[in-house]
Amino acid sequence: MSTTQKAKPDADKRGSKTTSKQAPKSGAAKPVGEMRRRTADYARLSRRVDDEAAVFRPRDLTGQARRLHVRSTIIEDHMVRIDQKAAGADEKFRVLSESFFSFFRGTSLLFHRDMAGDDARMPTVLCLGDVHPDNFGVMPNADNVPIFGVNDFDDVIYAPFIWDLKRGAAGFMIAAEVEGGLGRKKQRKIAKKFLKGYREGMAFYAEHNTELNVEMREDNCPKIIRPIFGKAGRSREKWLAKRYLDETGRGFRANEELTPVSSRVEEFQKLVKLLAGQNGIEAGGRHGPLKVKDVAMRHGQGTASLGLPRYYVLLEGPTGGARDDIIIEFKKARRSALEGLVPAHDFDAGDQGDRIAHGQAVHLAQGDVFYGNVEIEGESFMSRERAPFRNDADLDDLSKKEWKRYAFACGRALAQAHARSDDLGQLDYDIEPAILQAMEPGKLFIDDILCFAEEAVARLRRDHEMFRRDLDLGAFEMTEKRYR
C-alpha cells in the first residue's frame, strides 16, 4: 500500500533550520546524519558468509573491540535522532540503560548483525523481524473486532524463518528473567515451549490449510490469552475522555504526552482521504465521515521507536459526537534492522512504510484497515488505528506455568503469520512442509535454537554493561560539540 502526500513542516521546525552550510574543516568530525551507513558493508559480509567456509563476524569480537562495535552500532542506529537532537533519543538511551529487556528490545540491529548471512539454506518467509513477548497482543481486525496475534511490523522482511525463532527464544529467556524473575532452567523451558508452539502450529496449518481465515478471538483463544482481551469491552467514550480529549470533546488535550497541532488539520485531512482511497474505506460508512477534527504530536511512546516523530489524528465517529471518535496513528517508518543482513533472496517487501503495511497485510487475517503508508515532510510514515482494546500481556504477573502457556500460544501465533507467506506474500511454493522438514529432527533443532539463544543472551548481557559504561562516560550525549 502506498499513499503519498507531502505536508508542510511545522513552523517551529522551519524556524530552526539552518539556511546555509559551512564546509567541514579537514579532519573535522562529520555530523551524525552524514556518517556513512554500514548497511552495504554488512550486506557484503552476509554474502561472504554464504560463499566462504570461515568468515570473521562481530559476534567473534571480545573485550574493547566488542565494546567499540556496540558503541558504533548503537550510534549508527540512532544517527537521525542524534543529528536532530531529538529529546526522545536521550530518553531511549536511559530506558535501555535501566532494563536488560529494554536493551534487547531497543537494539535489534546489534542483535541481528551478529547473525549476518546465517541460515541461507533455511526456507524463507516474511519474518516479523523483532519477535519477543511484548510484540504479541490484542488489536482490531478489519471489522474492528479484537484479535490476538503478532502486533509490531516495523522490522518485517523476507528472511529464513529460523531468524524469528532465534530472536523469539532469546526474547522469552530475557523477559522471563527480567519480568518474571525466573532462573536459567525455567528460562530455557519457557523458550522451548515457544518453539514447540511454533512447530505444533505449523503442523496444524500444513494439515488444515486454515491460516487465511482463522483468527484468535476471545471465544476461541487459549485460556492464558483471555485476560488480554479484558479491555475489549471498555467503553470507547470513556477511553477517549480519560486519555486523549480536552474538556470540549472536540480536540486533543495538551499534556506531556500530547502536543496539539491543530493548524495541520487540513493537510492531515488530505492524508486520511488518500489513505481511505488506497484501502477502500468509504466515507459515511461504519468508520464515519473520515473528517479530521484535530491533530497532535505524540511523545515518549514505544521502546525501539522512542525519539521518532509520531502523530495522532482524531477522526469524527459515525454518530458525530465524541463518544465514538477514531484515532489514527502516523509513526515515522524506519528501515528494517535486518536489511542487508539476511541471506540473498528474490523477494522484496517494499521500503519503510510500504514494507510495514505489507507485513501487516500478510501476517494478520483481516487486519486493521487503517494500516498503510503516507509521506509527511518527505519522509515515510506508517499508519494504524489506536483502539481502546489494544493490549498486551502483563508479563510481570505471569506465574511459572503461565509463562510456558503464554510462550506456547505466541509460538502458534507466529506460525500462522509465517504460514501466510505463501498465500498473501511473495512465496510461490507451499511453505509449511518445507519448514517442518527443516525442523527435523525436532529435538536437535530445538536444542540448537536454545543453545544459540543462551549464547546470544550472555553476549548481550556483556553488551549491556558496555553500553551502560559508555553512557555514563558521555559516549551518546546529544551535543553539537560531541558530533560536529
C-alpha positions as CSV (number, residue, x, y, z in Angstrom):
1,M,0.0,0.0,0.0
2,S,1.4,3.4,-0.8
3,T,-0.3,6.7,-0.2
4,T,1.8,9.8,-1.0
5,Q,1.0,13.3,0.1
6,K,3.6,15.9,1.0
7,A,2.9,18.0,4.1
8,K,4.5,21.3,5.2
9,P,6.8,21.3,8.2
10,D,5.8,22.8,11.5
11,A,6.5,26.4,11.9
12,D,8.9,25.8,14.8
13,K,10.9,23.4,12.7
14,R,11.1,25.8,9.8
15,G,12.5,28.4,12.1
16,S,15.2,26.1,13.5
17,K,16.6,25.0,10.1
18,T,20.0,26.3,9.1
19,T,19.8,28.3,5.8
20,S,23.4,27.7,4.8
21,K,26.0,25.1,5.4
22,Q,29.7,25.6,6.0
23,A,32.1,23.0,4.6
24,P,33.7,21.0,7.4
25,K,37.3,21.6,8.0
26,S,39.7,18.9,7.0
27,G,39.9,16.2,9.7
28,A,36.7,17.5,11.5
29,A,34.1,15.0,12.7
30,K,31.1,14.8,10.4
31,P,27.5,15.4,11.7
32,V,26.0,12.1,12.7
33,G,23.5,12.3,9.9
34,E,26.3,12.4,7.4
35,M,28.2,9.4,8.9
36,R,28.5,6.6,6.4
37,R,25.8,3.9,7.0
38,R,27.3,0.5,7.1
39,T,24.3,-1.4,5.7
40,A,26.2,-2.1,2.4
41,D,29.2,-3.3,4.4
42,Y,27.1,-5.8,6.2
43,A,25.4,-6.9,3.1
44,R,28.7,-7.8,1.6
45,L,29.5,-9.6,4.9
46,S,26.2,-11.5,4.6
47,R,27.1,-12.7,1.1
48,R,30.6,-13.8,2.2
49,V,29.1,-15.9,5.0
50,D,27.1,-17.8,2.3
51,D,30.1,-18.1,0.0
52,E,33.0,-18.9,2.2
53,A,33.7,-21.6,4.8
54,A,35.1,-19.3,7.5
55,V,34.3,-15.6,8.0
56,F,35.1,-13.4,11.0
57,R,31.9,-11.7,12.3
58,P,31.0,-9.2,15.0
59,R,29.9,-11.9,17.4
60,D,33.5,-13.1,17.4
61,L,34.8,-9.8,18.8
62,T,35.7,-9.6,22.5
63,G,36.9,-7.1,25.0
64,Q,37.5,-3.5,23.9
65,A,36.9,-4.4,20.2
66,R,33.4,-5.6,21.0
67,R,32.8,-2.5,23.1
68,L,33.7,-0.3,20.2
69,H,31.4,-2.3,17.9
70,V,28.5,-2.0,20.3
71,R,29.1,1.8,20.6
72,S,29.4,2.4,16.9
73,T,26.3,0.2,16.0
74,I,24.1,2.0,18.5
75,I,25.2,5.4,17.3
76,E,24.7,4.4,13.7
77,D,21.2,3.0,14.5
78,H,20.2,6.3,16.1
79,M,22.1,8.8,13.9
80,V,18.9,10.5,12.7
81,R,17.7,11.1,16.2
82,I,21.1,12.2,17.3
83,D,21.6,14.6,14.4
84,Q,18.2,16.1,15.1
85,K,18.9,16.3,18.8
86,A,15.6,14.6,19.5
87,A,14.7,14.5,23.2
88,G,13.4,11.0,22.7
89,A,16.9,9.8,21.9
90,D,18.2,10.7,25.4
91,E,15.1,9.2,26.9
92,K,15.6,6.0,24.9
93,F,19.2,5.6,26.0
94,R,18.1,6.0,29.6
95,V,15.4,3.3,29.1
96,L,17.9,1.0,27.5
97,S,20.3,1.5,30.4
98,E,17.8,0.8,33.1
99,S,16.5,-2.6,31.8
100,F,18.2,-5.5,30.2
101,F,14.9,-6.5,28.5
102,S,14.5,-2.9,27.1
103,F,18.1,-3.0,25.9
104,F,17.3,-6.2,24.0
105,R,14.1,-4.7,22.6
106,G,15.8,-1.5,21.5
107,T,18.9,-2.9,19.9
108,S,17.6,-5.2,17.2
109,L,20.3,-4.0,14.8
110,L,23.1,-5.0,17.2
111,F,21.4,-8.5,17.7
112,H,21.0,-9.2,14.1
113,R,24.4,-8.0,12.9
114,D,25.7,-11.0,14.9
115,M,23.6,-13.2,12.6
116,A,24.7,-11.7,9.3
117,G,24.4,-14.2,6.5
118,D,23.3,-17.1,8.7
119,D,20.9,-19.9,7.7
120,A,20.9,-19.4,4.0
121,R,19.7,-22.9,3.4
122,M,16.6,-22.5,5.6
123,P,13.2,-21.8,4.0
124,T,12.4,-18.1,3.6
125,V,9.2,-16.5,4.9
126,L,8.1,-12.9,5.6
127,C,9.7,-12.7,9.1
128,L,8.3,-10.4,11.8
129,G,11.9,-9.4,12.4
130,D,11.6,-8.5,16.1
131,V,10.0,-11.4,18.0
132,H,9.7,-11.1,21.8
133,P,6.9,-11.5,24.3
134,D,5.7,-7.8,24.1
135,N,5.3,-8.0,20.3
136,F,2.2,-10.1,20.6
137,G,-1.1,-8.7,21.7
138,V,-4.8,-7.8,21.1
139,M,-5.6,-5.3,18.3
140,P,-8.5,-4.5,16.0
141,N,-9.2,-6.5,12.8
142,A,-10.9,-5.2,9.7
143,D,-14.3,-5.4,11.4
144,N,-13.0,-3.6,14.5
145,V,-13.2,-6.9,16.4
146,P,-10.3,-7.6,18.9
147,I,-8.0,-10.4,17.8
148,F,-4.7,-11.7,19.2
149,G,-1.5,-12.1,17.2
150,V,1.8,-10.6,16.2
151,N,1.4,-6.8,16.5
152,D,4.6,-5.0,15.6
153,F,5.6,-4.9,11.9
154,D,8.4,-2.3,12.0
155,D,11.1,-4.8,11.1
156,V,9.3,-7.2,8.8
157,I,11.5,-8.6,6.0
158,Y,11.8,-11.8,3.9
159,A,14.3,-13.9,5.8
160,P,15.0,-17.5,6.9
161,F,12.1,-18.5,9.2
162,I,14.6,-19.5,11.9
163,W,15.7,-15.9,12.4
164,D,12.3,-15.2,14.1
165,L,12.7,-18.3,16.2
166,K,16.2,-17.3,17.3
167,R,15.1,-13.8,18.2
168,G,12.0,-15.1,19.9
169,A,13.8,-17.7,22.0
170,A,16.3,-15.1,23.3
171,G,13.5,-12.7,23.9
172,F,11.5,-15.1,26.0
173,M,14.6,-16.0,28.0
174,I,15.4,-12.4,28.8
175,A,11.8,-11.4,29.6
176,A,11.3,-14.4,31.9
177,E,14.4,-13.3,33.8
178,V,13.7,-9.5,33.9
179,E,9.9,-9.5,34.1
180,G,9.3,-12.9,35.7
181,G,12.4,-13.2,38.0
182,L,12.9,-16.8,36.8
183,G,16.2,-18.7,36.7
184,R,18.1,-20.1,33.7
185,K,16.5,-23.5,33.8
186,K,13.0,-22.0,33.8
187,Q,14.0,-19.6,31.0
188,R,15.1,-22.4,28.8
189,K,11.9,-24.4,29.4
190,I,9.8,-21.3,28.5
191,A,11.8,-20.7,25.3
192,K,11.4,-24.4,24.5
193,K,7.6,-24.1,24.8
194,F,7.7,-21.1,22.4
195,L,9.5,-23.3,19.8
196,K,7.1,-26.3,20.4
197,G,4.1,-24.0,20.0
198,Y,5.5,-22.8,16.7
199,R,6.1,-26.3,15.4
200,E,2.6,-27.5,16.5
201,G,1.1,-24.5,14.8
202,M,3.0,-25.1,11.6
203,A,1.9,-28.7,11.6
204,F,-1.7,-27.7,12.1
205,Y,-1.7,-25.3,9.2
206,A,0.1,-27.8,7.0
207,E,-2.7,-30.3,7.6
208,H,-5.7,-28.0,7.7
209,N,-4.7,-25.0,5.5
210,T,-6.8,-22.6,7.5
211,E,-4.2,-19.9,8.1
212,L,-6.0,-17.4,5.9
213,N,-9.3,-17.4,7.8
214,V,-8.5,-18.4,11.4
215,E,-8.4,-15.6,14.0
216,M,-7.6,-16.0,17.7
217,R,-10.5,-14.2,19.3
218,E,-11.7,-14.1,22.9
219,D,-14.2,-17.0,22.3
220,N,-11.6,-19.4,20.8
221,C,-8.2,-18.4,22.3
222,P,-6.3,-20.4,24.8
223,K,-7.2,-19.7,28.4
224,I,-3.9,-17.9,29.1
225,I,-4.8,-15.3,26.4
226,R,-8.2,-14.4,27.6
227,P,-7.2,-11.9,30.3
228,I,-5.5,-9.8,27.5
229,F,-9.0,-9.4,26.0
230,G,-10.1,-7.7,29.2
231,K,-10.2,-4.3,27.6
232,A,-12.3,-5.5,24.7
233,G,-15.4,-4.3,26.4
234,R,-14.0,-1.0,27.5
235,S,-16.1,2.0,26.5
236,R,-14.5,3.9,23.7
237,E,-16.2,7.1,25.1
238,K,-14.5,6.7,28.5
239,W,-11.2,5.7,26.9
240,L,-11.2,8.9,24.7
241,A,-12.2,11.1,27.6
242,K,-9.7,9.7,30.0
243,R,-6.6,9.6,27.8
244,Y,-7.0,12.0,24.9
245,L,-9.8,14.5,24.5
246,D,-10.0,18.0,26.0
247,E,-13.0,19.2,28.0
248,T,-14.9,20.1,24.9
249,G,-14.5,16.7,23.3
250,R,-13.6,18.4,20.0
251,G,-9.8,18.1,20.2
252,F,-6.8,16.7,21.9
253,R,-5.7,17.8,25.3
254,A,-2.3,19.3,25.8
255,N,0.0,17.4,28.3
256,E,3.4,15.8,28.5
257,E,2.4,13.1,26.0
258,L,0.4,15.1,23.5
259,T,1.1,18.5,21.8
260,P,-1.9,19.6,19.7
261,V,-1.0,21.0,16.3
262,S,-4.5,21.9,15.2
263,S,-3.1,24.1,12.4
264,R,-2.3,20.9,10.5
265,V,-5.9,19.6,10.3
266,E,-6.2,20.4,6.6
267,E,-3.1,18.7,5.5
268,F,-3.8,15.6,7.5
269,Q,-7.3,15.6,6.1
270,K,-5.7,15.1,2.7
271,L,-3.6,12.2,4.0
272,V,-6.6,10.5,5.5
273,K,-8.6,10.9,2.2
274,L,-5.7,9.3,0.2
275,L,-5.3,6.5,2.8
276,A,-9.0,5.8,2.7
277,G,-9.0,5.6,-1.1
278,Q,-6.0,3.3,-1.1
279,N,-7.5,0.9,1.5
280,G,-11.1,1.0,0.2
281,I,-12.5,2.8,3.3
282,E,-15.8,4.6,2.4
283,A,-16.7,7.9,4.0
284,G,-20.0,7.7,5.7
285,G,-19.7,4.0,6.4
286,R,-19.2,2.4,9.8
287,H,-16.0,4.4,10.2
288,G,-17.9,7.7,10.0
289,P,-17.3,10.6,7.6
290,L,-13.5,10.4,8.0
291,K,-13.4,14.0,9.0
292,V,-10.3,15.1,10.8
293,K,-11.2,17.0,14.0
294,D,-7.7,17.6,15.4
295,V,-4.0,16.6,15.2
296,A,-1.4,16.1,17.9
297,M,2.2,15.1,18.2
298,R,2.7,12.1,20.5
299,H,5.7,11.9,22.7
300,G,7.5,9.2,24.6
301,Q,5.9,6.0,23.2
302,G,7.5,2.7,22.4
303,T,11.0,1.4,23.0
304,A,12.7,0.9,19.7
305,S,10.8,3.9,18.3
306,L,11.5,6.4,21.1
307,G,12.5,9.7,19.6
308,L,11.0,9.2,16.2
309,P,8.1,11.5,15.1
310,R,4.6,10.3,15.7
311,Y,1.2,12.0,15.2
312,Y,-2.3,11.2,16.4
313,V,-5.2,12.2,14.2
314,L,-8.7,12.5,15.6
315,L,-11.5,11.4,13.2
316,E,-15.2,12.2,13.8
317,G,-17.1,9.0,14.6
318,P,-20.3,7.7,12.9
319,T,-22.6,9.5,15.4
320,G,-21.0,12.9,15.1
321,G,-20.4,13.1,18.9
322,A,-17.2,12.4,20.9
323,R,-18.2,9.0,22.2
324,D,-17.2,7.0,19.1
325,D,-14.4,9.1,17.6
326,I,-11.5,7.3,16.0
327,I,-7.7,7.9,16.5
328,I,-5.3,7.1,13.7
329,E,-1.6,7.0,14.5
330,F,1.0,8.1,12.0
331,K,4.5,6.9,13.0
332,K,7.8,7.5,11.2
333,A,8.8,4.4,9.4
334,R,12.4,3.2,9.7
335,R,14.3,0.7,7.7
336,S,14.2,-2.9,9.0
337,A,17.1,-3.7,11.3
338,L,17.6,-6.9,9.3
339,E,18.1,-5.1,6.0
340,G,21.3,-6.2,4.3
341,L,21.9,-8.9,6.9
342,V,19.7,-11.7,5.7
343,P,20.9,-14.1,3.1
344,A,20.3,-13.2,-0.5
345,H,16.8,-13.9,-2.0
346,D,14.5,-12.8,-4.7
347,F,11.8,-11.3,-2.5
348,D,11.1,-7.6,-1.8
349,A,8.7,-6.5,0.9
350,G,9.0,-2.8,-0.1
351,D,10.6,0.1,1.6
352,Q,9.8,1.6,5.0
353,G,6.1,2.3,5.3
354,D,5.2,0.2,2.3
355,R,7.1,-2.7,3.8
356,I,5.4,-2.4,7.2
357,A,1.9,-2.3,5.5
358,H,2.9,-5.3,3.5
359,G,3.8,-7.1,6.7
360,Q,0.6,-6.4,8.4
361,A,-1.5,-7.4,5.4
362,V,0.4,-10.8,5.1
363,H,0.7,-11.6,8.8
364,L,-2.8,-10.9,10.1
365,A,-6.1,-12.3,8.9
366,Q,-8.3,-9.4,8.0
367,G,-6.2,-6.8,9.9
368,D,-6.7,-3.2,10.7
369,V,-8.0,-1.4,7.6
370,F,-6.1,1.8,8.6
371,Y,-2.7,0.2,8.2
372,G,-0.9,2.0,5.3
373,N,1.9,4.3,4.3
374,V,1.9,8.0,3.8
375,E,4.5,10.7,3.2
376,I,4.9,13.6,5.6
377,E,7.5,16.2,5.1
378,G,9.2,14.0,2.5
379,E,9.5,11.0,4.9
380,S,7.7,7.7,5.1
381,F,5.2,7.2,7.9
382,M,3.1,4.1,8.7
383,S,-0.5,4.4,9.8
384,R,-2.8,2.3,12.1
385,E,-5.8,2.7,14.4
386,R,-5.4,3.2,18.1
387,A,-8.2,1.2,19.6
388,P,-9.4,1.1,23.3
389,F,-8.9,-2.6,23.4
390,R,-5.3,-2.7,22.0
391,N,-3.5,-4.5,24.8
392,D,-0.7,-7.0,25.5
393,A,0.2,-9.4,28.3
394,D,1.2,-8.2,31.8
395,L,4.4,-10.3,31.9
396,D,5.3,-9.5,35.5
397,D,2.0,-11.1,36.6
398,L,2.6,-14.4,34.9
399,S,3.3,-17.5,37.1
400,K,5.9,-20.1,36.0
401,K,3.2,-22.3,34.4
402,E,1.6,-19.2,32.7
403,W,4.9,-18.2,31.2
404,K,5.1,-21.6,29.5
405,R,1.5,-21.4,28.3
406,Y,1.9,-17.9,27.0
407,A,5.1,-18.7,25.2
408,F,3.4,-21.7,23.6
409,A,0.4,-19.5,22.4
410,C,2.8,-16.9,21.0
411,G,4.7,-19.7,19.1
412,R,1.4,-20.8,17.5
413,A,0.5,-17.2,16.6
414,L,3.9,-16.7,14.9
415,A,3.4,-20.0,13.0
416,Q,0.2,-18.6,11.5
417,A,1.9,-15.4,10.5
418,H,4.7,-17.4,8.7
419,A,2.2,-19.8,7.1
420,R,0.5,-16.9,5.4
421,S,3.7,-16.0,3.5
422,D,2.8,-18.3,0.6
423,D,-0.8,-17.3,0.3
424,L,-0.6,-13.5,0.6
425,G,3.2,-13.0,0.5
426,Q,5.6,-13.5,-2.4
427,L,6.4,-17.2,-2.0
428,D,5.4,-19.4,-4.9
429,Y,5.5,-22.8,-3.1
430,D,3.9,-24.4,-0.1
431,I,5.9,-23.2,2.9
432,E,4.6,-25.3,5.7
433,P,6.0,-28.7,4.6
434,A,9.4,-27.0,3.9
435,I,9.6,-25.6,7.4
436,L,8.5,-28.8,9.0
437,Q,11.2,-30.7,7.1
438,A,13.8,-28.1,8.0
439,M,12.9,-28.5,11.7
440,E,13.8,-32.3,11.7
441,P,15.0,-33.9,13.8
442,G,12.8,-32.0,16.1
443,K,14.8,-32.4,19.4
444,L,18.1,-31.5,17.7
445,F,16.5,-28.4,16.0
446,I,15.1,-27.1,19.2
447,D,18.3,-27.7,21.2
448,D,20.3,-25.8,18.5
449,I,18.0,-22.8,18.8
450,L,18.1,-22.9,22.6
451,C,21.9,-23.1,22.6
452,F,22.1,-20.2,20.2
453,A,19.7,-18.2,22.4
454,E,21.7,-18.8,25.6
455,E,24.9,-17.7,23.9
456,A,23.2,-14.6,22.5
457,V,21.7,-13.7,25.9
458,A,25.1,-14.0,27.5
459,R,26.8,-11.9,24.8
460,L,24.0,-9.3,25.0
461,R,24.4,-9.1,28.8
462,R,28.0,-8.1,28.3
463,D,27.0,-5.7,25.6
464,H,24.5,-4.1,28.0
465,E,27.2,-3.5,30.6
466,M,29.5,-2.0,28.0
467,F,26.7,0.3,26.8
468,R,25.9,1.5,30.4
469,R,29.6,2.3,31.0
470,D,29.8,4.2,27.7
471,L,26.5,6.1,28.5
472,D,27.9,7.2,31.9
473,L,31.1,8.4,30.2
474,G,29.1,10.5,27.7
475,A,29.5,8.4,24.5
476,F,25.9,9.1,23.4
477,E,25.5,12.7,24.5
478,M,23.4,14.7,22.1
479,T,25.5,17.8,22.0
480,E,26.8,19.8,19.0
481,K,30.3,19.7,20.3
482,R,30.3,15.8,20.6
483,Y,29.3,15.2,17.0
484,R,30.4,18.2,15.0
